[in-house]
Amino acid sequence: MQKDRTKTKKEEGLSAKKLRKTLSVLRVSCPPALPVKVRRGKISSEIYGDSSIGEKPTAHFLIRIATGMDENTTLETLLHEWAHCLSWTASHQRIKEHGPEWGIAYARVYRCIVDEEL
């Protein structure tokens, strides 16, 4: 997910407790083809987060989320990247980055979180 170039006040991000609860809901209600690992930390100043496929020690999706963002941006980034994981096929092939399959996956992920009222 690419960053908006406008500067905003950076606030405390998603709390660890809320992040764990959100991940728990996503893992049960919207499980991708592979397990998902989520890491928060400093990444490129151009993006809020990204997702990839890791192979070691076992195949998994890796979502990286930048620190220093407000709670809403952190949550939106997690949902955005989770949708990428959902839209990849079981054979780990990427589909069009923000095409129809990704849009459907994003709607599904968003609905899971809204239904849980997190």
C-alpha positions in Angstrom: 0.0 0.0 0.0 1.6 3.3 -1.1 1.7 6.3 1.2 -0.1 9.5 0.5 2.5 12.2 0.0 0.7 14.6 2.4 2.2 14.9 5.9 -0.1 14.1 8.8 0.5 14.1 12.5 1.8 10.7 13.6 0.0 9.2 16.5 0.1 6.0 18.4 -0.6 3.1 16.1 -2.9 0.1 16.6 -2.4 -1.2 20.1 -0.9 -4.7 20.5 -4.1 -6.0 22.1 -6.3 -4.7 19.2 -3.8 -6.0 16.6 -3.9 -9.5 18.2 -7.7 -9.5 18.3 -8.0 -8.3 14.7 -5.5 -11.0 13.5 -7.5 -13.6 15.5 -10.7 -12.7 13.7 -9.0 -12.6 10.2 -7.3 -16.0 10.8 -10.6 -17.6 11.6 -13.0 -15.7 9.3 -10.8 -15.0 6.3 -8.0 -17.6 6.2 -5.6 -17.4 3.2 -4.1 -20.4 1.6 -0.9 -20.2 3.8 -0.3 -19.1 7.4 0.3 -15.3 7.8 3.1 -13.7 9.8 2.8 -10.0 10.6 5.7 -7.8 11.4 5.7 -4.1 12.4 8.8 -2.0 12.0 10.5 0.6 9.9 10.1 0.0 6.1 10.4 2.2 3.1 9.2 5.8 3.6 7.2 5.4 0.4 4.8 2.7 1.7 2.6 1.9 4.7 3.0 -1.8 4.3 3.6 -4.7 2.0 3.0 -8.5 1.7 5.1 -11.3 0.2 5.5 -15.0 0.3 8.2 -16.5 2.5 9.5 -20.1 2.1 11.7 -20.7 5.1 11.3 -22.6 7.3 7.9 -23.3 5.8 5.8 -21.5 3.2 3.9 -18.5 4.6 2.7 -15.0 3.8 4.6 -12.1 5.4 2.8 -8.8 6.0 5.1 -5.9 7.0 3.4 -2.8 8.5 5.3 0.5 9.0 5.3 2.0 12.5 4.5 5.6 13.4 1.0 5.6 11.8 -2.3 6.4 13.5 -4.6 3.5 14.5 -6.9 3.8 11.5 -4.1 3.8 9.0 -2.5 0.9 10.6 -5.7 -1.1 10.6 -6.5 -0.1 6.9 -3.0 -1.2 5.9 -3.4 -4.6 7.7 -6.7 -5.2 5.9 -5.3 -4.1 2.5 -2.3 -6.4 2.8 -4.4 -9.3 4.2 -6.6 -9.0 1.1 -3.5 -9.5 -1.1 -2.7 -12.7 0.8 -6.3 -13.9 0.3 -6.2 -13.1 -3.4 -3.1 -15.1 -4.2 -3.9 -18.6 -5.5 -3.0 -21.8 -3.7 -0.1 -22.2 -6.1 1.3 -18.9 -4.8 0.7 -17.1 -8.0 0.1 -13.4 -7.8 -2.9 -12.0 -9.6 -3.4 -8.4 -10.9 -2.3 -6.3 -7.9 -5.5 -4.3 -7.3 -7.8 -6.1 -9.8 -11.2 -7.6 -9.3 -10.0 -10.6 -7.3 -8.2 -8.3 -4.8 -11.3 -6.1 -4.6 -13.5 -9.0 -3.7 -10.9 -10.2 -1.1 -10.7 -6.7 0.4 -14.5 -6.4 0.7 -14.5 -9.8 2.4 -11.8 -8.8 4.9 -13.4 -5.5 5.6 -16.8 -7.1 6.2 -15.2 -9.6 8.7 -13.9 -6.7 10.8 -17.0 -4.6 10.6 -19.2 -7.6 11.6 -17.0 -8.1 14.7 -17.2 -4.3 15.5 -13.5 -4.1 16.4 
